[in-house]
Amino acid sequence: MIKGLGIDIVNVKRMEHWPEVEGILRRFFNPAEIESVKQKGQSSVLSLAARFAAKEAFGKALGTGLKGMKLTDIEVVNNHNGKPDIILHGTAEDSFTRNGGGVIHLSLTHEKEAAVAVVIIEEDKDGN
């Protein structure tokens, strides 16, 4: 059963200058995300925008927004096939657990000017 659904869209232009501004990436992204995105070259801004949208969509799906969570505690990763996933740490993991947990599904897409993320939180096999 679906417990929550969140969607977010980010204007990519808004983030074009972020990699050049000291400290801004560390404010919003996990160190592993920053390293992963740096390897993407010219598409790095698209990847940053999609990851930022995923964090916002996660808060919406949880139903609490991002209140009490550090954005750096929400890590967006890609598996060996490129499928995106969310790994929670610290404040985000605590909030997720307090709100019943479950299984997180993530989908990302981006185009020249927009990045979109959809997060679905589903009950786990134990009904949580």
N, CA and C atoms as an extended XYZ file, in Angstrom:
384
Properties=species:S:1:pos:R:3:atomname:S:1:resname:S:1:resid:I:1 pbc="F F F"
N         0.840       -1.180        0.000 N   MET     1
C         0.000        0.000        0.000 CA  MET     1
C         0.890        1.249        0.000 C   MET     1
N         0.510        2.248       -0.756 N   ILE     2
C         1.267        3.500       -0.817 CA  ILE     2
C         0.962        4.340        0.418 C   ILE     2
N         2.016        4.768        1.086 N   LYS     3
C         1.888        5.614        2.273 CA  LYS     3
C         2.074        7.086        1.938 C   LYS     3
N         2.856        7.370        0.898 N   GLY     4
C         3.116        8.761        0.542 CA  GLY     4
C         3.655        8.896       -0.865 C   GLY     4
N         3.353       10.036       -1.467 N   LEU     5
C         3.806       10.355       -2.817 CA  LEU     5
C         4.287       11.790       -2.815 C   LEU     5
N         5.466       12.011       -3.363 N   GLY     6
C         6.002       13.368       -3.465 CA  GLY     6
C         6.599       13.601       -4.834 C   GLY     6
N         6.463       14.818       -5.329 N   ILE     7
C         7.038       15.197       -6.626 CA  ILE     7
C         7.634       16.588       -6.480 C   ILE     7
N         8.736       16.823       -7.192 N   ASP     8
C         9.343       18.148       -7.170 CA  ASP     8
C        10.016       18.406       -8.511 C   ASP     8
N        10.028       19.667       -8.908 N   ILE     9
C        10.683       20.092      -10.144 CA  ILE     9
C        11.642       21.229       -9.797 C   ILE     9
N        12.816       21.202      -10.396 N   VAL    10
C        13.832       22.220      -10.144 CA  VAL    10
C        14.252       22.831      -11.479 C   VAL    10
N        14.317       24.147      -11.521 N   ASN    11
C        14.829       24.863      -12.678 CA  ASN    11
C        16.348       24.724      -12.669 C   ASN    11
N        16.900       24.093      -13.679 N   VAL    12
C        18.335       23.804      -13.739 CA  VAL    12
C        19.160       25.090      -13.753 C   VAL    12
N        18.680       26.116      -14.422 N   LYS    13
C        19.409       27.390      -14.475 CA  LYS    13
C        19.696       27.936      -13.077 C   LYS    13
N        18.775       27.707      -12.159 N   ARG    14
C        18.928       28.181      -10.779 CA  ARG    14
C        20.205       27.618      -10.131 C   ARG    14
N        20.657       26.473      -10.603 N   MET    15
C        21.792       25.790       -9.972 CA  MET    15
C        23.079       25.877      -10.783 C   MET    15
N        23.054       26.495      -11.939 N   GLU    16
C        24.233       26.509      -12.803 CA  GLU    16
C        25.481       27.046      -12.116 C   GLU    16
N        25.329       28.020      -11.259 N   HIS    17
C        26.491       28.640      -10.596 CA  HIS    17
C        26.884       27.935       -9.290 C   HIS    17
N        26.082       27.009       -8.805 N   TRP    18
C        26.335       26.373       -7.513 CA  TRP    18
C        27.722       25.738       -7.392 C   TRP    18
N        28.203       25.007       -8.406 N   PRO    19
C        29.524       24.381       -8.245 CA  PRO    19
C        30.656       25.389       -8.027 C   PRO    19
N        30.447       26.637       -8.425 N   GLU    20
C        31.485       27.658       -8.291 CA  GLU    20
C        31.406       28.428       -6.973 C   GLU    20
N        30.327       28.260       -6.218 N   VAL    21
C        30.131       28.999       -4.969 CA  VAL    21
C        30.634       28.140       -3.805 C   VAL    21
N        31.645       28.650       -3.122 N   GLU    22
C        32.270       27.919       -2.019 CA  GLU    22
C        31.241       27.510       -0.961 C   GLU    22
N        31.192       26.239       -0.662 N   GLY    23
C        30.372       25.730        0.429 CA  GLY    23
C        28.930       25.412        0.111 C   GLY    23
N        28.407       25.901       -1.005 N   ILE    24
C        26.982       25.685       -1.265 CA  ILE    24
C        26.670       24.205       -1.513 C   ILE    24
N        27.540       23.494       -2.207 N   LEU    25
C        27.284       22.072       -2.445 CA  LEU    25
C        27.312       21.297       -1.133 C   LEU    25
N        28.270       21.623       -0.258 N   ARG    26
C        28.361       20.933        1.038 CA  ARG    26
C        27.156       21.229        1.926 C   ARG    26
N        26.476       22.321        1.676 N   ARG    27
C        25.283       22.683        2.463 CA  ARG    27
C        24.091       21.790        2.124 C   ARG    27
N        23.992       21.379        0.859 N   PHE    28
C        22.812       20.654        0.395 CA  PHE    28
C        23.050       19.186        0.027 C   PHE    28
N        24.320       18.807       -0.208 N   PHE    29
C        24.594       17.473       -0.731 CA  PHE    29
C        25.584       16.715        0.140 C   PHE    29
N        25.354       15.421        0.238 N   ASN    30
C        26.229       14.491        0.931 CA  ASN    30
C        27.581       14.462        0.193 C   ASN    30
N        28.705       14.305        0.913 N   PRO    31
C        30.010       14.267        0.242 CA  PRO    31
C        30.097       13.223       -0.879 C   PRO    31
N        29.479       12.074       -0.694 N   ALA    32
C        29.498       11.046       -1.743 CA  ALA    32
C        28.735       11.516       -2.982 C   ALA    32
N        27.651       12.266       -2.785 N   GLU    33
C        26.904       12.798       -3.927 CA  GLU    33
C        27.760       13.787       -4.709 C   GLU    33
N        28.456       14.644       -3.993 N   ILE    34
C        29.304       15.654       -4.638 CA  ILE    34
C        30.370       14.975       -5.490 C   ILE    34
N        31.022       13.961       -4.962 N   GLU    35
C        32.049       13.239       -5.711 CA  GLU    35
C        31.461       12.561       -6.944 C   GLU    35
N        30.304       11.941       -6.783 N   SER    36
C        29.651       11.264       -7.901 CA  SER    36
C        29.288       12.246       -9.008 C   SER    36
N        28.761       13.397       -8.623 N   VAL    37
C        28.312       14.396       -9.592 CA  VAL    37
C        29.507       15.009      -10.323 C   VAL    37
N        30.616       15.215       -9.641 N   LYS    38
C        31.805       15.790      -10.278 CA  LYS    38
C        32.277       14.939      -11.446 C   LYS    38
N        32.043       13.642      -11.385 N   GLN    39
C        32.480       12.731      -12.435 CA  GLN    39
C        31.595       12.788      -13.676 C   GLN    39
N        30.482       13.499      -13.596 N   LYS    40
C        29.533       13.544      -14.707 CA  LYS    40
C        29.858       14.634      -15.729 C   LYS    40
N        30.872       15.445      -15.453 N   GLY    41
C        31.283       16.469      -16.411 CA  GLY    41
C        30.206       17.497      -16.680 C   GLY    41
N        29.892       17.695      -17.960 N   GLN    42
C        28.948       18.742      -18.352 CA  GLN    42
C        27.535       18.498      -17.853 C   GLN    42
N        27.176       17.265      -17.572 N   SER    43
C        25.825       16.987      -17.083 CA  SER    43
C        25.733       17.089      -15.560 C   SER    43
N        26.786       17.569      -14.913 N   SER    44
C        26.791       17.620      -13.449 CA  SER    44
C        25.682       18.504      -12.884 C   SER    44
N        25.385       19.620      -13.533 N   VAL    45
C        24.332       20.504      -13.016 CA  VAL    45
C        22.969       19.828      -13.130 C   VAL    45
N        22.731       19.088      -14.200 N   LEU    46
C        21.480       18.340      -14.331 CA  LEU    46
C        21.354       17.322      -13.204 C   LEU    46
N        22.448       16.654      -12.902 N   SER    47
C        22.456       15.651      -11.843 CA  SER    47
C        22.225       16.292      -10.473 C   SER    47
N        22.850       17.437      -10.222 N   LEU    48
C        22.624       18.154       -8.956 CA  LEU    48
C        21.162       18.550       -8.818 C   LEU    48
N        20.597       19.083       -9.884 N   ALA    49
C        19.202       19.524       -9.846 CA  ALA    49
C        18.260       18.347       -9.583 C   ALA    49
N        18.519       17.219      -10.220 N   ALA    50
C        17.673       16.039      -10.018 CA  ALA    50
C        17.783       15.541       -8.577 C   ALA    50
N        18.988       15.546       -8.027 N   ARG    51
C        19.186       15.106       -6.642 CA  ARG    51
C        18.515       16.059       -5.655 C   ARG    51
N        18.587       17.351       -5.928 N   PHE    52
C        17.918       18.319       -5.065 CA  PHE    52
C        16.406       18.098       -5.110 C   PHE    52
N        15.868       17.878       -6.308 N   ALA    53
C        14.433       17.604       -6.455 CA  ALA    53
C        14.046       16.342       -5.694 C   ALA    53
N        14.922       15.323       -5.700 N   ALA    54
C        14.636       14.071       -4.989 CA  ALA    54
C        14.511       14.302       -3.486 C   ALA    54
N        15.364       15.155       -2.948 N   LYS    55
C        15.313       15.446       -1.512 CA  LYS    55
C        13.990       16.138       -1.152 C   LYS    55
N        13.596       17.100       -1.973 N   GLU    56
C        12.327       17.803       -1.756 CA  GLU    56
C        11.142       16.836       -1.902 C   GLU    56
N        11.178       15.993       -2.923 N   ALA    57
C        10.094       15.035       -3.148 CA  ALA    57
C        10.001       14.033       -1.993 C   ALA    57
N        11.148       13.649       -1.423 N   PHE    58
C        11.147       12.747       -0.279 CA  PHE    58
C        10.400       13.371        0.897 C   PHE    58
N        10.685       14.634        1.207 N   GLY    59
C         9.990       15.312        2.301 CA  GLY    59
C         8.486       15.377        2.074 C   GLY    59
N         8.088       15.600        0.841 N   LYS    60
C         6.663       15.643        0.509 CA  LYS    60
C         6.028       14.267        0.661 C   LYS    60
N         6.709       13.232        0.195 N   ALA    61
C         6.172       11.869        0.307 CA  ALA    61
C         6.056       11.458        1.772 C   ALA    61
N         7.000       11.889        2.581 N   LEU    62
C         6.966       11.558        4.004 CA  LEU    62
C         5.814       12.265        4.707 C   LEU    62
N         5.394       13.398        4.139 N   GLY    63
C         4.273       14.146        4.714 CA  GLY    63
C         4.680       15.152        5.762 C   GLY    63
N         5.970       15.315        5.966 N   THR    64
C         6.461       16.252        6.982 CA  THR    64
C         7.250       17.389        6.376 C   THR    64
N         7.506       17.321        5.089 N   GLY    65
C         8.464       18.235        4.493 CA  GLY    65
C         9.848       17.860        5.011 C   GLY    65
N        10.765       18.776        4.916 N   LEU    66
C        12.138       18.511        5.342 CA  LEU    66
C        12.421       19.025        6.749 C   LEU    66
N        11.372       19.348        7.470 N   LYS    67
C        11.501       19.879        8.827 CA  LYS    67
C        12.324       18.931        9.710 C   LYS    67
N        13.359       19.480       10.328 N   GLY    68
C        14.189       18.710       11.245 CA  GLY    68
C        15.200       17.798       10.571 C   GLY    68
N        15.300       17.872        9.246 N   MET    69
C        16.246       17.021        8.519 CA  MET    69
C        17.335       17.865        7.880 C   MET    69
N        18.539       17.324        7.864 N   LYS    70
C        19.624       17.928        7.095 CA  LYS    70
C        19.563       17.343        5.688 C   LYS    70
N        19.616       18.195        4.691 N   LEU    71
C        19.584       17.697        3.316 CA  LEU    71
C        20.764       16.777        3.022 C   LEU    71
N        21.873       16.992        3.699 N   THR    72
C        23.040       16.129        3.491 CA  THR    72
C        22.809       14.716        4.024 C   THR    72
N        21.769       14.531        4.837 N   ASP    73
C        21.431       13.202        5.362 CA  ASP    73
C        20.533       12.410        4.417 C   ASP    73
N        20.162       13.020        3.295 N   ILE    74
C        19.397       12.338        2.248 CA  ILE    74
C        20.346       12.187        1.068 C   ILE    74
N        20.797       10.977        0.836 N   GLU    75
C        21.792       10.720       -0.210 CA  GLU    75
C        21.140       10.016       -1.395 C   GLU    75
N        21.300       10.591       -2.570 N   VAL    76
C        20.784        9.989       -3.795 CA  VAL    76
C        21.946        9.283       -4.491 C   VAL    76
N        21.760        8.008       -4.752 N   VAL    77
C        22.796        7.188       -5.387 CA  VAL    77
C        22.210        6.518       -6.629 C   VAL    77
N        23.098        5.985       -7.450 N   ASN    78
C        22.675        5.188       -8.603 CA  ASN    78
C        23.308        3.811       -8.482 C   ASN    78
N        22.509        2.774       -8.741 N   ASN    79
C        23.079        1.428       -8.695 CA  ASN    79
C        23.893        1.162       -9.963 C   ASN    79
N        24.422       -0.024      -10.109 N   HIS    80
C        25.284       -0.360      -11.242 CA  HIS    80
C        24.580       -0.233      -12.592 C   HIS    80
N        23.253       -0.270      -12.595 N   ASN    81
C        22.485       -0.086      -13.832 CA  ASN    81
C        22.038        1.357      -14.040 C   ASN    81
N        22.347        2.222      -13.076 N   GLY    82
C        21.950        3.619      -13.173 CA  GLY    82
C        20.655        3.950      -12.457 C   GLY    82
N        19.974        2.954      -11.908 N   LYS    83
C        18.709        3.197      -11.206 CA  LYS    83
C        18.970        4.041       -9.951 C   LYS    83
N        18.219        5.145       -9.798 N   PRO    84
C        18.423        5.983       -8.617 CA  PRO    84
C        17.766        5.392       -7.370 C   PRO    84
N        18.360        5.702       -6.238 N   ASP    85
C        17.843        5.245       -4.957 CA  ASP    85
C        18.187        6.291       -3.904 C   ASP    85
N        17.499        6.227       -2.792 N   ILE    86
C        17.757        7.134       -1.671 CA  ILE    86
C        18.289        6.321       -0.507 C   ILE    86
N        19.389        6.803        0.060 N   ILE    87
C        19.941        6.244        1.287 CA  ILE    87
C        19.813        7.324        2.353 C   ILE    87
N        19.229        6.956        3.483 N   LEU    88
C        19.003        7.917        4.559 CA  LEU    88
C        20.057        7.762        5.644 C   LEU    88
N        20.458        8.893        6.196 N   HIS    89
C        21.419        8.937        7.285 CA  HIS    89
C        20.860        9.849        8.377 C   HIS    89
N        21.369        9.711        9.579 N   GLY    90
C        21.134       10.657       10.665 CA  GLY    90
C        19.712       11.164       10.803 C   GLY    90
N        19.549       12.481       10.650 N   THR    91
C        18.255       13.132       10.882 CA  THR    91
C        17.166       12.630        9.940 C   THR    91
N        17.525       12.342        8.696 N   ALA    92
C        16.537       11.856        7.720 CA  ALA    92
C        16.091       10.443        8.069 C   ALA    92
N        17.038        9.615        8.455 N   GLU    93
C        16.697        8.241        8.845 CA  GLU    93
C        15.820        8.243       10.098 C   GLU    93
N        16.147        9.101       11.053 N   ASP    94
C        15.339        9.214       12.277 CA  ASP    94
C        13.910        9.640       11.954 C   ASP    94
N        13.760       10.640       11.113 N   SER    95
C        12.433       11.134       10.744 CA  SER    95
C        11.639       10.059       10.003 C   SER    95
N        12.295        9.354        9.103 N   PHE    96
C        11.645        8.290        8.347 CA  PHE    96
C        11.142        7.198        9.290 C   PHE    96
N        11.971        6.816       10.227 N   THR    97
C        11.602        5.776       11.197 CA  THR    97
C        10.446        6.243       12.081 C   THR    97
N        10.514        7.485       12.572 N   ARG    98
C         9.439        8.046       13.416 CA  ARG    98
C         8.103        8.070       12.688 C   ARG    98
N         8.160        8.225       11.386 N   ASN    99
C         6.936        8.321       10.592 CA  ASN    99
C         6.532        6.988        9.968 C   ASN    99
N         7.061        5.889       10.490 N   GLY   100
C         6.589        4.570       10.091 CA  GLY   100
C         7.440        3.834        9.084 C   GLY   100
N         8.473        4.488        8.546 N   GLY   101
C         9.368        3.801        7.616 CA  GLY   101
C         8.671        3.281        6.388 C   GLY   101
N         9.181        2.197        5.848 N   GLY   102
C         8.623        1.596        4.646 CA  GLY   102
C         9.685        1.425        3.586 C   GLY   102
N         9.248        1.360        2.344 N   VAL   103
C        10.134        1.190        1.197 CA  VAL   103
C        10.055        2.456        0.356 C   VAL   103
N        11.210        2.978       -0.038 N   ILE   104
C        11.270        4.212       -0.828 CA  ILE   104
C        11.539        3.865       -2.288 C   ILE   104
N        10.715        4.415       -3.165 N   HIS   105
C        10.917        4.274       -4.610 CA  HIS   105
C        11.194        5.667       -5.165 C   HIS   105
N        12.178        5.775       -6.054 N   LEU   106
C        12.587        7.066       -6.602 CA  LEU   106
C        12.702        6.980       -8.118 C   LEU   106
N        12.190        8.000       -8.794 N   SER   107
C        12.378        8.141      -10.227 CA  SER   107
C        12.842        9.566      -10.501 C   SER   107
N        13.854        9.711      -11.351 N   LEU   108
C        14.399       11.021      -11.714 CA  LEU   108
C        14.368       11.186      -13.224 C   LEU   108
N        14.186       12.428      -13.662 N   THR   109
C        14.329       12.746      -15.075 CA  THR   109
C        14.784       14.188      -15.181 C   THR   109
N        15.464       14.500      -16.279 N   HIS   110
C        15.857       15.888      -16.493 CA  HIS   110
C        15.966       16.176      -17.976 C   HIS   110
N        15.777       17.418      -18.263 N   GLU   111
C        15.857       17.955      -19.613 CA  GLU   111
C        16.716       19.209      -19.485 C   GLU   111
N        16.927       19.921      -20.532 N   LYS   112
C        17.818       21.077      -20.511 CA  LYS   112
C        17.536       22.053      -19.374 C   LYS   112
N        16.272       22.351      -19.126 N   GLU   113
C        15.941       23.405      -18.169 CA  GLU   113
C        15.252       22.921      -16.905 C   GLU   113
N        14.922       21.643      -16.812 N   ALA   114
C        14.183       21.169      -15.645 CA  ALA   114
C        14.631       19.769      -15.233 C   ALA   114
N        14.605       19.568      -13.926 N   ALA   115
C        14.856       18.238      -13.356 CA  ALA   115
C        13.663       17.907      -12.471 C   ALA   115
N        13.188       16.672      -12.562 N   VAL   116
C        11.998       16.255      -11.838 CA  VAL   116
C        12.298       14.967      -11.073 C   VAL   116
N        11.747       14.888       -9.864 N   ALA   117
C        11.870       13.670       -9.060 CA  ALA   117
C        10.499       13.286       -8.529 C   ALA   117
N        10.251       11.986       -8.498 N   VAL   118
C         9.041       11.433       -7.896 CA  VAL   118
C         9.484       10.414       -6.859 C   VAL   118
N         8.922       10.523       -5.650 N   VAL   119
C         9.210        9.576       -4.583 CA  VAL   119
C         7.898        8.963       -4.133 C   VAL   119
N         7.901        7.642       -4.024 N   ILE   120
C         6.762        6.913       -3.449 CA  ILE   120
C         7.281        6.179       -2.240 C   ILE   120
N         6.564        6.312       -1.132 N   ILE   121
C         6.870        5.530        0.069 CA  ILE   121
C         5.765        4.499        0.211 C   ILE   121
N         6.178        3.247        0.266 N   GLU   122
C         5.255        2.130        0.295 CA  GLU   122
C         5.457        1.367        1.620 C   GLU   122
N         4.384        0.764        2.094 N   GLU   123
C         4.513       -0.097        3.260 CA  GLU   123
C         5.500       -1.213        2.958 C   GLU   123
N         6.294       -1.597        3.961 N   ASP   124
C         7.170       -2.749        3.759 CA  ASP   124
C         6.374       -4.025        3.963 C   ASP   124
N         7.006       -5.163        3.821 N   LYS   125
C         6.298       -6.443        3.908 CA  LYS   125
C         5.680       -6.696        5.276 C   LYS   125
N         6.158       -5.967        6.304 N   ASP   126
C         5.614       -6.106        7.652 CA  ASP   126
C         4.464       -5.129        7.915 C   ASP   126
N         4.070       -4.359        6.886 N   GLY   127
C         2.976       -3.423        7.043 CA  GLY   127
C         3.379       -2.093        7.636 C   GLY   127
N         4.672       -1.808        7.693 N   ASN   128
C         5.157       -0.508        8.203 CA  ASN   128
C         5.310        0.484        7.070 C   ASN   128
